[in-house]
Amino acid sequence: MALDLAPRRPVAWLVVVVGAAGGACGPSVRPEAPGDEPTPSTVSTRPPPLSAGRSALVGELCPQGAGGRPAVAPLALRAVSWTSDREELVSILARGSAAQFTVHAVDGRRAGTFSAIGTADVGGNEVAIGSYVGAPPCSRPAAAVGGEVTGDAACLQHQKGCGLAVAAVGAPGGAFAEAALESPELALGVVTGGACRSGEVLAVDVDRDGVVEVFPLGAFVDAVRAPAEEVSAVSMVAPACAPAFALHGLAPPPAPGVVMDGKHKVELDVLGVLDVDGDGRHELVVAYRYVEGRTIAVYSAMSTAARLELVGELVPWP
């Protein structure tokens, strides 16, 4: 895929990558093992340092997204309300209002930090460019104590080495603003959770109250196999499955009379379960993989944990 890198701001490149990236990134266009109550997630539950209802931007970091350099493609912005308006997202990045991104690995831990220093055009989409310090997003610690970090095969296959990144939205200035220089730990602390699949349902403790909400997997797609506008929980005994920050290769059951092939074929990847805006409820970031490409949807429980609403959707990479 040819990447046309045209910087939008006169900035100097600063690129630091620690750890081998898990492969080049960039899906081109739009478009399975989790019954007993879920066990507690092993991913971080560290409370966020900012107040609930904070403004934040969530994106997808690809270590080689911009001509072999690290870049973050914006997905959704939480300000007064949620939006995926591309112009508004790019404006936030260009002004430097979202500068320090916390990057999450496939197991939910903090993999590293991306510092945005400007924007650039990558195949017609504007993305944040800058430096990344940390481990590859598609990695997890080895089982042995002291062992090396290893790549996650499913993540490498379906996420192409990329991972979720979240930044607090503040005053303009960028990664090298005075406040950022004085406080290099401005990268946002994010509470993460997990989801698990059992049969045809997805179980998530959305509001972290110890009670699991159960959502039909098929409810995540509408009649034309696009992301559903909302997904409501069903009343049933919570399945026994172990939650994970990310899940790959979830095939929603076909609608009556629909053959799951060609344009109707879709698989879902839960890229992460995390509280982006610090309101006490987890968001779900879900990738929809079609024959012709991929789109990413962000779901948030705006009014009740029993209903997930589609608050953002974008094709992050051309």
Secondary structure, DSSP 8 states (H G I E B T S, - for coil): -----EESS---------S---S-----S-------------S-----SS-TT--EEEEEEEEEEETTEEEEEEEEEESSSEE--HHHHHHHHHTTSS-EEEEE-TTSSEEEEEEEEEEEEETTEEEEEEEEEES-SSEE--SSTT---EE-HHHHHHHTT-EEEEEE--SS--TTSHHHHH-GGGS----B--EEEETTEEEE-TTSSS--EEEEGGGGB-TTSSB-SEEE---S-------BS-EEEE-----TT--SSGGG-EEEEEEEEE-SSSSSS-EEEEEEEETTEEEEEEEE-SS-TTEEEEEEEE----
